[in-house]
Amino acid sequence: MKNINWKVRFSNPVFLAQLILSVLAPITLYFGVTYEELNTWGKLGQVLFDAVRNPYVLSGVAVSVYNAVNDPTTAGVIKDSIRAQGYEKPKKDVR
């Protein structure tokens, strides 16, 4: 996946939030855990450990991460557009 500008994506707080939620949402939904219940590192670790041991949950996480990473404006493959691959930082909409 060298056609994705990871440096710029990881410097974008919106992408980071999408990525974190794309991992946590399927896990917490499957196990019926609310975010309020994840109030200790031990509880979070146990939920993540249980998730890694469950192929169904892992496939849900994989689909969710794919949806967060995929750029629907590029046809056919998972990659950034040529323009986005050349960005040094996230592009701001200038009007």
Solvent accessible surface area in square Angstrom, and as a share of the most:
residue,aa,sasa,rsa
1,M,147,0.66
2,K,189,0.80
3,N,63,0.33
4,I,8,0.04
5,N,23,0.12
6,W,82,0.29
7,K,142,0.60
8,V,13,0.07
9,R,35,0.13
10,F,97,0.40
11,S,65,0.42
12,N,44,0.23
13,P,99,0.62
14,V,102,0.58
15,F,12,0.05
16,L,66,0.33
17,A,49,0.38
18,Q,87,0.38
19,L,37,0.18
20,I,101,0.51
21,L,94,0.47
22,S,10,0.07
23,V,48,0.28
24,L,38,0.19
25,A,34,0.26
26,P,27,0.17
27,I,6,0.03
28,T,8,0.05
29,L,143,0.71
30,Y,107,0.41
31,F,69,0.29
32,G,59,0.57
33,V,19,0.11
34,T,69,0.40
35,Y,109,0.41
36,E,140,0.63
37,E,87,0.39
38,L,32,0.16
39,N,120,0.61
40,T,78,0.45
41,W,214,0.75
42,G,56,0.54
43,K,84,0.36
44,L,38,0.19
45,G,36,0.35
46,Q,94,0.42
47,V,10,0.06
48,L,61,0.30
49,F,113,0.47
50,D,43,0.22
51,A,1,0.01
52,V,97,0.56
53,R,162,0.59
54,N,31,0.16
55,P,106,0.66
56,Y,156,0.59
57,V,4,0.02
58,L,79,0.39
59,S,58,0.38
60,G,30,0.28
61,V,20,0.11
62,A,60,0.47
63,V,91,0.52
64,S,27,0.17
65,V,41,0.24
66,Y,102,0.39
67,N,97,0.50
68,A,17,0.13
69,V,12,0.07
70,N,41,0.21
71,D,30,0.16
72,P,119,0.75
73,T,119,0.69
74,T,24,0.14
75,A,99,0.77
76,G,83,0.80
77,V,87,0.50
78,I,53,0.27
79,K,55,0.23
80,D,7,0.04
81,S,39,0.25
82,I,139,0.71
83,R,171,0.63
84,A,23,0.18
85,Q,60,0.26
86,G,57,0.55
87,Y,59,0.23
88,E,132,0.59
89,K,147,0.62
90,P,40,0.25
91,K,131,0.55
92,K,160,0.68
93,D,109,0.57
94,V,132,0.76
95,R,253,0.92
